Amino acid sequence: MKHSMELTAPAGSYIDPLTVPVQVINHKLKRAEATPPDGRIEPIKLPLTGKAAWKKVAIGIADDLLSVSCQPQADGFVTTFRRYHTTRRGWQVRMRSEPILWESDGEFPKGGRFLSAVQ
């Protein structure tokens, strides 16, 4: 995994290290990308800020990546829970959001908040 600074986020508790997973494809390193249910491909970004965190969890012989992030909305905050799971078709991501405030100085959310692994 590669670490860099998240420079596209607003100031304050949204800026800190950003981990970018890489994988070997045809003997070359490439940024890991995931496909959500809608079919578009997006790079995997794992920020670690005051309002975002991630962790690796063992699922059988592979690992899933769980990511949580909280962003302001007009009437409060929305927290998004993402689960990245590797399959024969590459990384897949499932996500869901809740209108709640989450901050990284608390506990990492329980696994039930994240959708189950993609099959």
Backbone as XML, in Angstrom:
<?xml version="1.0"?>
<chain id="A" units="angstrom">
  <residue number="1" name="MET">
    <atom name="N" x="0.835" y="-1.166" z="0.000"/>
    <atom name="CA" x="0.000" y="0.000" z="0.000"/>
    <atom name="C" x="0.889" y="1.241" z="0.000"/>
  </residue>
  <residue number="2" name="LYS">
    <atom name="N" x="0.408" y="2.250" z="-0.630"/>
    <atom name="CA" x="1.135" y="3.505" z="-0.744"/>
    <atom name="C" x="0.441" y="4.531" z="0.145"/>
  </residue>
  <residue number="3" name="HIS">
    <atom name="N" x="1.213" y="5.346" z="0.832"/>
    <atom name="CA" x="0.649" y="6.382" z="1.688"/>
    <atom name="C" x="0.967" y="7.746" z="1.101"/>
  </residue>
  <residue number="4" name="SER">
    <atom name="N" x="-0.012" y="8.635" z="1.124"/>
    <atom name="CA" x="0.202" y="10.008" z="0.687"/>
    <atom name="C" x="-0.721" y="10.898" z="1.499"/>
  </residue>
  <residue number="5" name="MET">
    <atom name="N" x="-0.673" y="12.191" z="1.259"/>
    <atom name="CA" x="-1.551" y="13.120" z="1.957"/>
    <atom name="C" x="-2.786" y="13.368" z="1.113"/>
  </residue>
  <residue number="6" name="GLU">
    <atom name="N" x="-3.947" y="13.419" z="1.751"/>
    <atom name="CA" x="-5.198" y="13.746" z="1.068"/>
    <atom name="C" x="-5.227" y="15.254" z="0.901"/>
  </residue>
  <residue number="7" name="LEU">
    <atom name="N" x="-5.028" y="15.723" z="-0.327"/>
    <atom name="CA" x="-4.936" y="17.159" z="-0.587"/>
    <atom name="C" x="-6.186" y="17.723" z="-1.242"/>
  </residue>
  <residue number="8" name="THR">
    <atom name="N" x="-7.172" y="16.880" z="-1.522"/>
    <atom name="CA" x="-8.386" y="17.357" z="-2.178"/>
    <atom name="C" x="-9.511" y="17.620" z="-1.190"/>
  </residue>
  <residue number="9" name="ALA">
    <atom name="N" x="-9.310" y="17.281" z="0.068"/>
    <atom name="CA" x="-10.358" y="17.433" z="1.075"/>
    <atom name="C" x="-10.377" y="18.853" z="1.621"/>
  </residue>
  <residue number="10" name="PRO">
    <atom name="N" x="-11.521" y="19.279" z="2.177"/>
    <atom name="CA" x="-11.551" y="20.587" z="2.830"/>
    <atom name="C" x="-10.586" y="20.595" z="4.027"/>
  </residue>
  <residue number="11" name="ALA">
    <atom name="N" x="-10.299" y="21.743" z="4.555"/>
    <atom name="CA" x="-9.357" y="21.881" z="5.666"/>
    <atom name="C" x="-9.928" y="21.279" z="6.951"/>
  </residue>
  <residue number="12" name="GLY">
    <atom name="N" x="-9.067" y="21.208" z="7.965"/>
    <atom name="CA" x="-9.514" y="20.768" z="9.278"/>
    <atom name="C" x="-9.391" y="19.275" z="9.462"/>
  </residue>
  <residue number="13" name="SER">
    <atom name="N" x="-10.437" y="18.657" z="10.024"/>
    <atom name="CA" x="-10.383" y="17.242" z="10.391"/>
    <atom name="C" x="-10.536" y="16.304" z="9.201"/>
  </residue>
  <residue number="14" name="TYR">
    <atom name="N" x="-10.477" y="16.812" z="7.979"/>
    <atom name="CA" x="-10.611" y="15.975" z="6.794"/>
    <atom name="C" x="-9.278" y="15.731" z="6.098"/>
  </residue>
  <residue number="15" name="ILE">
    <atom name="N" x="-8.180" y="16.309" z="6.607"/>
    <atom name="CA" x="-6.878" y="16.163" z="5.961"/>
    <atom name="C" x="-5.945" y="15.375" z="6.877"/>
  </residue>
  <residue number="16" name="ASP">
    <atom name="N" x="-5.373" y="14.314" z="6.361"/>
    <atom name="CA" x="-4.398" y="13.472" z="7.040"/>
    <atom name="C" x="-3.925" y="12.439" z="6.045"/>
  </residue>
  <residue number="17" name="PRO">
    <atom name="N" x="-3.268" y="11.372" z="6.486"/>
    <atom name="CA" x="-2.740" y="10.397" z="5.531"/>
    <atom name="C" x="-3.827" y="9.723" z="4.697"/>
  </residue>
  <residue number="18" name="LEU">
    <atom name="N" x="-3.480" y="9.431" z="3.454"/>
    <atom name="CA" x="-4.340" y="8.699" z="2.530"/>
    <atom name="C" x="-3.574" y="7.469" z="2.072"/>
  </residue>
  <residue number="19" name="THR">
    <atom name="N" x="-4.146" y="6.295" z="2.262"/>
    <atom name="CA" x="-3.530" y="5.057" z="1.812"/>
    <atom name="C" x="-4.159" y="4.669" z="0.487"/>
  </residue>
  <residue number="20" name="VAL">
    <atom name="N" x="-3.312" y="4.355" z="-0.474"/>
    <atom name="CA" x="-3.772" y="3.949" z="-1.799"/>
    <atom name="C" x="-3.234" y="2.540" z="-2.052"/>
  </residue>
  <residue number="21" name="PRO">
    <atom name="N" x="-4.103" y="1.524" z="-2.010"/>
    <atom name="CA" x="-3.627" y="0.159" z="-2.269"/>
    <atom name="C" x="-3.149" y="0.010" z="-3.710"/>
  </residue>
  <residue number="22" name="VAL">
    <atom name="N" x="-2.145" y="-0.830" z="-3.890"/>
    <atom name="CA" x="-1.644" y="-1.144" z="-5.226"/>
    <atom name="C" x="-1.680" y="-2.658" z="-5.400"/>
  </residue>
  <residue number="23" name="GLN">
    <atom name="N" x="-1.701" y="-3.095" z="-6.649"/>
    <atom name="CA" x="-1.676" y="-4.524" z="-6.936"/>
    <atom name="C" x="-0.779" y="-4.765" z="-8.132"/>
  </residue>
  <residue number="24" name="VAL">
    <atom name="N" x="-0.323" y="-5.991" z="-8.275"/>
    <atom name="CA" x="0.539" y="-6.352" z="-9.398"/>
    <atom name="C" x="-0.343" y="-6.899" z="-10.513"/>
  </residue>
  <residue number="25" name="ILE">
    <atom name="N" x="-0.263" y="-6.251" z="-11.681"/>
    <atom name="CA" x="-0.987" y="-6.698" z="-12.871"/>
    <atom name="C" x="0.015" y="-6.728" z="-14.022"/>
  </residue>
  <residue number="26" name="ASN">
    <atom name="N" x="0.176" y="-7.902" z="-14.635"/>
    <atom name="CA" x="1.135" y="-8.080" z="-15.728"/>
    <atom name="C" x="2.537" y="-7.607" z="-15.337"/>
  </residue>
  <residue number="27" name="HIS">
    <atom name="N" x="2.966" y="-7.963" z="-14.141"/>
    <atom name="CA" x="4.301" y="-7.652" z="-13.618"/>
    <atom name="C" x="4.530" y="-6.166" z="-13.381"/>
  </residue>
  <residue number="28" name="LYS">
    <atom name="N" x="3.447" y="-5.393" z="-13.257"/>
    <atom name="CA" x="3.575" y="-3.960" z="-12.986"/>
    <atom name="C" x="2.668" y="-3.581" z="-11.829"/>
  </residue>
  <residue number="29" name="LEU">
    <atom name="N" x="3.096" y="-2.579" z="-11.043"/>
    <atom name="CA" x="2.253" y="-2.072" z="-9.969"/>
    <atom name="C" x="1.194" y="-1.138" z="-10.544"/>
  </residue>
  <residue number="30" name="LYS">
    <atom name="N" x="-0.030" y="-1.318" z="-10.088"/>
    <atom name="CA" x="-1.140" y="-0.495" z="-10.539"/>
    <atom name="C" x="-2.005" y="-0.159" z="-9.328"/>
  </residue>
  <residue number="31" name="ARG">
    <atom name="N" x="-2.520" y="1.078" z="-9.293"/>
    <atom name="CA" x="-3.442" y="1.442" z="-8.213"/>
    <atom name="C" x="-4.644" y="0.511" z="-8.239"/>
  </residue>
  <residue number="32" name="ALA">
    <atom name="N" x="-5.029" y="0.030" z="-7.072"/>
    <atom name="CA" x="-6.198" y="-0.853" z="-6.989"/>
    <atom name="C" x="-7.467" y="-0.059" z="-7.260"/>
  </residue>
  <residue number="33" name="GLU">
    <atom name="N" x="-8.348" y="-0.651" z="-8.044"/>
    <atom name="CA" x="-9.634" y="-0.040" z="-8.376"/>
    <atom name="C" x="-10.734" y="-1.017" z="-7.996"/>
  </residue>
  <residue number="34" name="ALA">
    <atom name="N" x="-11.908" y="-0.474" z="-7.696"/>
    <atom name="CA" x="-13.043" y="-1.304" z="-7.309"/>
    <atom name="C" x="-14.244" y="-0.953" z="-8.166"/>
  </residue>
  <residue number="35" name="THR">
    <atom name="N" x="-15.128" y="-1.925" z="-8.310"/>
    <atom name="CA" x="-16.352" y="-1.740" z="-9.071"/>
    <atom name="C" x="-17.543" y="-1.824" z="-8.123"/>
  </residue>
  <residue number="36" name="PRO">
    <atom name="N" x="-18.322" y="-0.734" z="-8.004"/>
    <atom name="CA" x="-19.551" y="-0.793" z="-7.211"/>
    <atom name="C" x="-20.668" y="-1.450" z="-8.026"/>
  </residue>
  <residue number="37" name="PRO">
    <atom name="N" x="-21.825" y="-1.709" z="-7.414"/>
    <atom name="CA" x="-22.927" y="-2.348" z="-8.141"/>
    <atom name="C" x="-23.360" y="-1.625" z="-9.417"/>
  </residue>
  <residue number="38" name="ASP">
    <atom name="N" x="-23.145" y="-0.308" z="-9.510"/>
    <atom name="CA" x="-23.566" y="0.414" z="-10.722"/>
    <atom name="C" x="-22.603" y="0.216" z="-11.903"/>
  </residue>
  <residue number="39" name="GLY">
    <atom name="N" x="-21.467" y="-0.485" z="-11.699"/>
    <atom name="CA" x="-20.571" y="-0.836" z="-12.786"/>
    <atom name="C" x="-19.447" y="0.128" z="-13.101"/>
  </residue>
  <residue number="40" name="ARG">
    <atom name="N" x="-19.476" y="1.355" z="-12.567"/>
    <atom name="CA" x="-18.378" y="2.292" z="-12.856"/>
    <atom name="C" x="-17.162" y="1.881" z="-12.027"/>
  </residue>
  <residue number="41" name="ILE">
    <atom name="N" x="-15.991" y="2.161" z="-12.512"/>
    <atom name="CA" x="-14.760" y="1.787" z="-11.815"/>
    <atom name="C" x="-14.231" y="3.008" z="-11.075"/>
  </residue>
  <residue number="42" name="GLU">
    <atom name="N" x="-13.813" y="2.807" z="-9.817"/>
    <atom name="CA" x="-13.275" y="3.911" z="-9.022"/>
    <atom name="C" x="-12.010" y="3.461" z="-8.295"/>
  </residue>
  <residue number="43" name="PRO">
    <atom name="N" x="-11.034" y="4.358" z="-8.132"/>
    <atom name="CA" x="-9.829" y="3.996" z="-7.382"/>
    <atom name="C" x="-10.173" y="3.798" z="-5.909"/>
  </residue>
  <residue number="44" name="ILE">
    <atom name="N" x="-9.470" y="2.872" z="-5.268"/>
    <atom name="CA" x="-9.664" y="2.662" z="-3.833"/>
    <atom name="C" x="-8.817" y="3.683" z="-3.092"/>
  </residue>
  <residue number="45" name="LYS">
    <atom name="N" x="-9.461" y="4.474" z="-2.248"/>
    <atom name="CA" x="-8.775" y="5.466" z="-1.409"/>
    <atom name="C" x="-9.168" y="5.201" z="0.030"/>
  </residue>
  <residue number="46" name="LEU">
    <atom name="N" x="-8.178" y="5.129" z="0.902"/>
    <atom name="CA" x="-8.416" y="4.812" z="2.309"/>
    <atom name="C" x="-7.854" y="5.931" z="3.188"/>
  </residue>
  <residue number="47" name="PRO">
    <atom name="N" x="-8.633" y="6.989" z="3.441"/>
    <atom name="CA" x="-8.145" y="8.088" z="4.276"/>
    <atom name="C" x="-8.163" y="7.725" z="5.757"/>
  </residue>
  <residue number="48" name="LEU">
    <atom name="N" x="-7.304" y="8.374" z="6.495"/>
    <atom name="CA" x="-7.238" y="8.229" z="7.954"/>
    <atom name="C" x="-7.199" y="9.642" z="8.522"/>
  </residue>
  <residue number="49" name="THR">
    <atom name="N" x="-8.371" y="10.162" z="8.869"/>
    <atom name="CA" x="-8.501" y="11.545" z="9.324"/>
    <atom name="C" x="-9.332" y="11.579" z="10.596"/>
  </residue>
  <residue number="50" name="GLY">
    <atom name="N" x="-9.691" y="12.761" z="11.022"/>
    <atom name="CA" x="-10.563" y="12.901" z="12.179"/>
    <atom name="C" x="-11.970" y="12.395" z="11.933"/>
  </residue>
  <residue number="51" name="LYS">
    <atom name="N" x="-12.341" y="12.290" z="10.657"/>
    <atom name="CA" x="-13.682" y="11.825" z="10.301"/>
    <atom name="C" x="-13.648" y="10.690" z="9.275"/>
  </residue>
  <residue number="52" name="ALA">
    <atom name="N" x="-12.550" y="9.966" z="9.217"/>
    <atom name="CA" x="-12.444" y="8.817" z="8.313"/>
    <atom name="C" x="-11.417" y="7.835" z="8.861"/>
  </residue>
  <residue number="53" name="ALA">
    <atom name="N" x="-11.687" y="6.549" z="8.645"/>
    <atom name="CA" x="-10.752" y="5.513" z="9.086"/>
    <atom name="C" x="-11.005" y="4.261" z="8.248"/>
  </residue>
  <residue number="54" name="TRP">
    <atom name="N" x="-10.080" y="3.336" z="8.331"/>
    <atom name="CA" x="-10.234" y="2.067" z="7.629"/>
    <atom name="C" x="-9.504" y="0.983" z="8.388"/>
  </residue>
  <residue number="55" name="LYS">
    <atom name="N" x="-9.869" y="-0.250" z="8.086"/>
    <atom name="CA" x="-9.133" y="-1.380" z="8.650"/>
    <atom name="C" x="-9.287" y="-2.584" z="7.742"/>
  </residue>
  <residue number="56" name="LYS">
    <atom name="N" x="-8.374" y="-3.516" z="7.900"/>
    <atom name="CA" x="-8.358" y="-4.757" z="7.145"/>
    <atom name="C" x="-8.976" y="-5.836" z="8.029"/>
  </residue>
  <residue number="57" name="VAL">
    <atom name="N" x="-9.868" y="-6.653" z="7.465"/>
    <atom name="CA" x="-10.474" y="-7.754" z="8.212"/>
    <atom name="C" x="-10.323" y="-9.040" z="7.403"/>
  </residue>
  <residue number="58" name="ALA">
    <atom name="N" x="-10.000" y="-10.128" z="8.091"/>
    <atom name="CA" x="-9.832" y="-11.423" z="7.430"/>
    <atom name="C" x="-11.196" y="-12.012" z="7.094"/>
  </residue>
  <residue number="59" name="ILE">
    <atom name="N" x="-11.352" y="-12.389" z="5.823"/>
    <atom name="CA" x="-12.559" y="-13.059" z="5.343"/>
    <atom name="C" x="-12.077" y="-14.308" z="4.605"/>
  </residue>
  <residue number="60" name="GLY">
    <atom name="N" x="-12.127" y="-15.447" z="5.263"/>
    <atom name="CA" x="-11.611" y="-16.670" z="4.644"/>
    <atom name="C" x="-10.127" y="-16.538" z="4.389"/>
  </residue>
  <residue number="61" name="ILE">
    <atom name="N" x="-9.706" y="-16.839" z="3.151"/>
    <atom name="CA" x="-8.277" y="-16.768" z="2.834"/>
    <atom name="C" x="-7.857" y="-15.388" z="2.354"/>
  </residue>
  <residue number="62" name="ALA">
    <atom name="N" x="-8.808" y="-14.486" z="2.181"/>
    <atom name="CA" x="-8.505" y="-13.126" z="1.704"/>
    <atom name="C" x="-8.852" y="-12.115" z="2.802"/>
  </residue>
  <residue number="63" name="ASP">
    <atom name="N" x="-8.536" y="-10.871" z="2.542"/>
    <atom name="CA" x="-8.881" y="-9.789" z="3.454"/>
    <atom name="C" x="-9.836" y="-8.830" z="2.768"/>
  </residue>
  <residue number="64" name="ASP">
    <atom name="N" x="-10.793" y="-8.320" z="3.520"/>
    <atom name="CA" x="-11.635" y="-7.221" z="3.064"/>
    <atom name="C" x="-11.087" y="-5.944" z="3.664"/>
  </residue>
  <residue number="65" name="LEU">
    <atom name="N" x="-11.353" y="-4.830" z="3.019"/>
    <atom name="CA" x="-11.000" y="-3.514" z="3.550"/>
    <atom name="C" x="-12.306" y="-2.818" z="3.912"/>
  </residue>
  <residue number="66" name="LEU">
    <atom name="N" x="-12.422" y="-2.369" z="5.159"/>
    <atom name="CA" x="-13.592" y="-1.628" z="5.615"/>
    <atom name="C" x="-13.191" y="-0.173" z="5.766"/>
  </residue>
  <residue number="67" name="SER">
    <atom name="N" x="-13.993" y="0.714" z="5.227"/>
    <atom name="CA" x="-13.704" y="2.147" z="5.267"/>
    <atom name="C" x="-14.946" y="2.882" z="5.732"/>
  </residue>
  <residue number="68" name="VAL">
    <atom name="N" x="-14.755" y="3.827" z="6.647"/>
    <atom name="CA" x="-15.856" y="4.659" z="7.124"/>
    <atom name="C" x="-15.434" y="6.112" z="6.976"/>
  </residue>
  <residue number="69" name="SER">
    <atom name="N" x="-16.363" y="6.956" z="6.517"/>
    <atom name="CA" x="-16.064" y="8.381" z="6.392"/>
    <atom name="C" x="-17.328" y="9.186" z="6.662"/>
  </residue>
  <residue number="70" name="CYS">
    <atom name="N" x="-17.130" y="10.355" z="7.246"/>
    <atom name="CA" x="-18.230" y="11.236" z="7.615"/>
    <atom name="C" x="-18.018" y="12.590" z="6.950"/>
  </residue>
  <residue number="71" name="GLN">
    <atom name="N" x="-19.071" y="13.095" z="6.324"/>
    <atom name="CA" x="-19.012" y="14.378" z="5.624"/>
    <atom name="C" x="-20.180" y="15.248" z="6.055"/>
  </residue>
  <residue number="72" name="PRO">
    <atom name="N" x="-19.980" y="16.575" z="6.093"/>
    <atom name="CA" x="-21.098" y="17.463" z="6.420"/>
    <atom name="C" x="-22.125" y="17.502" z="5.291"/>
  </residue>
  <residue number="73" name="GLN">
    <atom name="N" x="-23.365" y="17.649" z="5.679"/>
    <atom name="CA" x="-24.462" y="17.879" z="4.742"/>
    <atom name="C" x="-25.165" y="19.137" z="5.198"/>
  </residue>
  <residue number="74" name="ALA">
    <atom name="N" x="-26.078" y="19.646" z="4.403"/>
    <atom name="CA" x="-26.771" y="20.891" z="4.725"/>
    <atom name="C" x="-27.421" y="20.850" z="6.108"/>
  </residue>
  <residue number="75" name="ASP">
    <atom name="N" x="-27.986" y="19.723" z="6.477"/>
    <atom name="CA" x="-28.712" y="19.642" z="7.748"/>
    <atom name="C" x="-28.041" y="18.746" z="8.777"/>
  </residue>
  <residue number="76" name="GLY">
    <atom name="N" x="-26.752" y="18.473" z="8.643"/>
    <atom name="CA" x="-26.050" y="17.624" z="9.605"/>
    <atom name="C" x="-24.871" y="16.927" z="8.944"/>
  </residue>
  <residue number="77" name="PHE">
    <atom name="N" x="-24.763" y="15.634" z="9.213"/>
    <atom name="CA" x="-23.653" y="14.837" z="8.684"/>
    <atom name="C" x="-24.192" y="13.553" z="8.075"/>
  </residue>
  <residue number="78" name="VAL">
    <atom name="N" x="-23.434" y="12.999" z="7.153"/>
    <atom name="CA" x="-23.737" y="11.679" z="6.602"/>
    <atom name="C" x="-22.469" y="10.835" z="6.710"/>
  </residue>
  <residue number="79" name="THR">
    <atom name="N" x="-22.628" y="9.609" z="7.192"/>
    <atom name="CA" x="-21.507" y="8.687" z="7.335"/>
    <atom name="C" x="-21.689" y="7.558" z="6.338"/>
  </residue>
  <residue number="80" name="THR">
    <atom name="N" x="-20.619" y="7.275" z="5.583"/>
    <atom name="CA" x="-20.653" y="6.243" z="4.557"/>
    <atom name="C" x="-19.758" y="5.091" z="4.979"/>
  </residue>
  <residue number="81" name="PHE">
    <atom name="N" x="-20.296" y="3.884" z="4.861"/>
    <atom name="CA" x="-19.594" y="2.649" z="5.205"/>
    <atom name="C" x="-19.332" y="1.894" z="3.909"/>
  </residue>
  <residue number="82" name="ARG">
    <atom name="N" x="-18.050" y="1.575" z="3.640"/>
    <atom name="CA" x="-17.671" y="0.863" z="2.413"/>
    <atom name="C" x="-16.975" y="-0.444" z="2.779"/>
  </residue>
  <residue number="83" name="ARG">
    <atom name="N" x="-17.278" y="-1.479" z="2.025"/>
    <atom name="CA" x="-16.581" y="-2.767" z="2.159"/>
    <atom name="C" x="-15.996" y="-3.102" z="0.793"/>
  </residue>
  <residue number="84" name="TYR">
    <atom name="N" x="-14.668" y="-3.231" z="0.729"/>
    <atom name="CA" x="-13.967" y="-3.639" z="-0.482"/>
    <atom name="C" x="-13.644" y="-5.128" z="-0.351"/>
  </residue>
  <residue number="85" name="HIS">
    <atom name="N" x="-14.008" y="-5.894" z="-1.362"/>
    <atom name="CA" x="-13.835" y="-7.343" z="-1.339"/>
    <atom name="C" x="-13.265" y="-7.782" z="-2.684"/>
  </residue>
  <residue number="86" name="THR">
    <atom name="N" x="-12.226" y="-8.600" z="-2.653"/>
    <atom name="CA" x="-11.634" y="-9.059" z="-3.899"/>
    <atom name="C" x="-12.339" y="-10.324" z="-4.393"/>
  </residue>
  <residue number="87" name="THR">
    <atom name="N" x="-12.570" y="-10.359" z="-5.695"/>
    <atom name="CA" x="-13.227" y="-11.499" z="-6.329"/>
    <atom name="C" x="-12.413" y="-11.884" z="-7.568"/>
  </residue>
  <residue number="88" name="ARG">
    <atom name="N" x="-12.858" y="-12.898" z="-8.292"/>
    <atom name="CA" x="-12.188" y="-13.274" z="-9.549"/>
    <atom name="C" x="-12.275" y="-12.150" z="-10.571"/>
  </residue>
  <residue number="89" name="ARG">
    <atom name="N" x="-13.268" y="-11.276" z="-10.434"/>
    <atom name="CA" x="-13.443" y="-10.144" z="-11.357"/>
    <atom name="C" x="-12.736" y="-8.888" z="-10.848"/>
  </residue>
  <residue number="90" name="GLY">
    <atom name="N" x="-11.922" y="-8.993" z="-9.807"/>
    <atom name="CA" x="-11.234" y="-7.831" z="-9.241"/>
    <atom name="C" x="-11.924" y="-7.344" z="-7.977"/>
  </residue>
  <residue number="91" name="TRP">
    <atom name="N" x="-11.505" y="-6.184" z="-7.494"/>
    <atom name="CA" x="-12.081" y="-5.612" z="-6.290"/>
    <atom name="C" x="-13.511" y="-5.139" z="-6.565"/>
  </residue>
  <residue number="92" name="GLN">
    <atom name="N" x="-14.405" y="-5.459" z="-5.648"/>
    <atom name="CA" x="-15.791" y="-5.002" z="-5.689"/>
    <atom name="C" x="-16.012" y="-4.167" z="-4.420"/>
  </residue>
  <residue number="93" name="VAL">
    <atom name="N" x="-16.897" y="-3.183" z="-4.493"/>
    <atom name="CA" x="-17.191" y="-2.375" z="-3.312"/>
    <atom name="C" x="-18.701" y="-2.298" z="-3.129"/>
  </residue>
  <residue number="94" name="ARG">
    <atom name="N" x="-19.099" y="-2.409" z="-1.882"/>
    <atom name="CA" x="-20.502" y="-2.197" z="-1.508"/>
    <atom name="C" x="-20.496" y="-1.088" z="-0.465"/>
  </residue>
  <residue number="95" name="MET">
    <atom name="N" x="-21.474" y="-0.196" z="-0.542"/>
    <atom name="CA" x="-21.501" y="0.925" z="0.393"/>
    <atom name="C" x="-22.923" y="1.256" z="0.793"/>
  </residue>
  <residue number="96" name="ARG">
    <atom name="N" x="-23.016" y="1.863" z="1.952"/>
    <atom name="CA" x="-24.289" y="2.369" z="2.453"/>
    <atom name="C" x="-23.997" y="3.598" z="3.292"/>
  </residue>
  <residue number="97" name="SER">
    <atom name="N" x="-24.996" y="4.476" z="3.434"/>
    <atom name="CA" x="-24.822" y="5.723" z="4.197"/>
    <atom name="C" x="-25.930" y="5.864" z="5.220"/>
  </residue>
  <residue number="98" name="GLU">
    <atom name="N" x="-25.601" y="6.565" z="6.301"/>
    <atom name="CA" x="-26.564" y="6.885" z="7.354"/>
    <atom name="C" x="-26.421" y="8.354" z="7.706"/>
  </residue>
  <residue number="99" name="PRO">
    <atom name="N" x="-27.514" y="9.024" z="8.055"/>
    <atom name="CA" x="-27.439" y="10.440" z="8.450"/>
    <atom name="C" x="-26.998" y="10.587" z="9.910"/>
  </residue>
  <residue number="100" name="ILE">
    <atom name="N" x="-25.748" y="10.203" z="10.197"/>
    <atom name="CA" x="-25.205" y="10.275" z="11.554"/>
    <atom name="C" x="-23.812" y="10.904" z="11.512"/>
  </residue>
  <residue number="101" name="LEU">
    <atom name="N" x="-23.356" y="11.369" z="12.658"/>
    <atom name="CA" x="-21.997" y="11.888" z="12.819"/>
    <atom name="C" x="-21.119" y="10.773" z="13.358"/>
  </residue>
  <residue number="102" name="TRP">
    <atom name="N" x="-19.974" y="10.557" z="12.734"/>
    <atom name="CA" x="-18.979" y="9.606" z="13.234"/>
    <atom name="C" x="-17.628" y="10.303" z="13.210"/>
  </residue>
  <residue number="103" name="GLU">
    <atom name="N" x="-16.855" y="10.105" z="14.279"/>
    <atom name="CA" x="-15.502" y="10.672" z="14.340"/>
    <atom name="C" x="-14.534" y="9.585" z="14.767"/>
  </residue>
  <residue number="104" name="SER">
    <atom name="N" x="-13.314" y="9.672" z="14.280"/>
    <atom name="CA" x="-12.347" y="8.596" z="14.474"/>
    <atom name="C" x="-11.788" y="8.502" z="15.884"/>
  </residue>
  <residue number="105" name="ASP">
    <atom name="N" x="-12.094" y="9.450" z="16.754"/>
    <atom name="CA" x="-11.624" y="9.302" z="18.131"/>
    <atom name="C" x="-12.514" y="8.348" z="18.923"/>
  </residue>
  <residue number="106" name="GLY">
    <atom name="N" x="-13.604" y="7.880" z="18.313"/>
    <atom name="CA" x="-14.464" y="6.856" z="18.916"/>
    <atom name="C" x="-14.081" y="5.485" z="18.393"/>
  </residue>
  <residue number="107" name="GLU">
    <atom name="N" x="-14.911" y="4.491" z="18.694"/>
    <atom name="CA" x="-14.666" y="3.135" z="18.222"/>
    <atom name="C" x="-14.915" y="3.012" z="16.727"/>
  </residue>
  <residue number="108" name="PHE">
    <atom name="N" x="-14.139" y="2.141" z="16.088"/>
    <atom name="CA" x="-14.410" y="1.829" z="14.691"/>
    <atom name="C" x="-15.765" y="1.124" z="14.655"/>
  </residue>
  <residue number="109" name="PRO">
    <atom name="N" x="-16.620" y="1.442" z="13.680"/>
    <atom name="CA" x="-17.956" y="0.835" z="13.642"/>
    <atom name="C" x="-17.903" y="-0.693" z="13.598"/>
  </residue>
  <residue number="110" name="LYS">
    <atom name="N" x="-18.885" y="-1.314" z="14.204"/>
    <atom name="CA" x="-18.998" y="-2.770" z="14.202"/>
    <atom name="C" x="-19.250" y="-3.263" z="12.780"/>
  </residue>
  <residue number="111" name="GLY">
    <atom name="N" x="-18.866" y="-4.494" z="12.509"/>
    <atom name="CA" x="-18.990" y="-5.076" z="11.175"/>
    <atom name="C" x="-20.396" y="-5.080" z="10.620"/>
  </residue>
  <residue number="112" name="GLY">
    <atom name="N" x="-21.416" y="-5.089" z="11.464"/>
    <atom name="CA" x="-22.786" y="-5.088" z="11.004"/>
    <atom name="C" x="-23.187" y="-3.810" z="10.277"/>
  </residue>
  <residue number="113" name="ARG">
    <atom name="N" x="-22.468" y="-2.724" z="10.488"/>
    <atom name="CA" x="-22.754" y="-1.478" z="9.795"/>
    <atom name="C" x="-22.344" y="-1.536" z="8.321"/>
  </residue>
  <residue number="114" name="PHE">
    <atom name="N" x="-21.454" y="-2.451" z="7.992"/>
    <atom name="CA" x="-20.956" y="-2.608" z="6.625"/>
    <atom name="C" x="-21.763" y="-3.703" z="5.949"/>
  </residue>
  <residue number="115" name="LEU">
    <atom name="N" x="-22.105" y="-3.508" z="4.692"/>
    <atom name="CA" x="-22.812" y="-4.553" z="3.951"/>
    <atom name="C" x="-21.938" y="-5.792" z="3.871"/>
  </residue>
  <residue number="116" name="SER">
    <atom name="N" x="-22.562" y="-6.942" z="3.699"/>
    <atom name="CA" x="-21.797" y="-8.190" z="3.614"/>
    <atom name="C" x="-20.925" y="-8.179" z="2.351"/>
  </residue>
  <residue number="117" name="ALA">
    <atom name="N" x="-19.962" y="-9.068" z="2.362"/>
    <atom name="CA" x="-19.025" y="-9.153" z="1.236"/>
    <atom name="C" x="-19.772" y="-9.465" z="-0.046"/>
  </residue>
  <residue number="118" name="VAL">
    <atom name="N" x="-19.254" y="-8.974" z="-1.144"/>
    <atom name="CA" x="-19.807" y="-9.226" z="-2.466"/>
    <atom name="C" x="-19.534" y="-10.668" z="-2.837"/>
  </residue>
  <residue number="119" name="GLN">
    <atom name="N" x="-20.490" y="-11.338" z="-3.388"/>
    <atom name="CA" x="-20.300" y="-12.755" z="-3.780"/>
    <atom name="C" x="-19.930" y="-12.873" z="-5.224"/>
  </residue>
</chain>
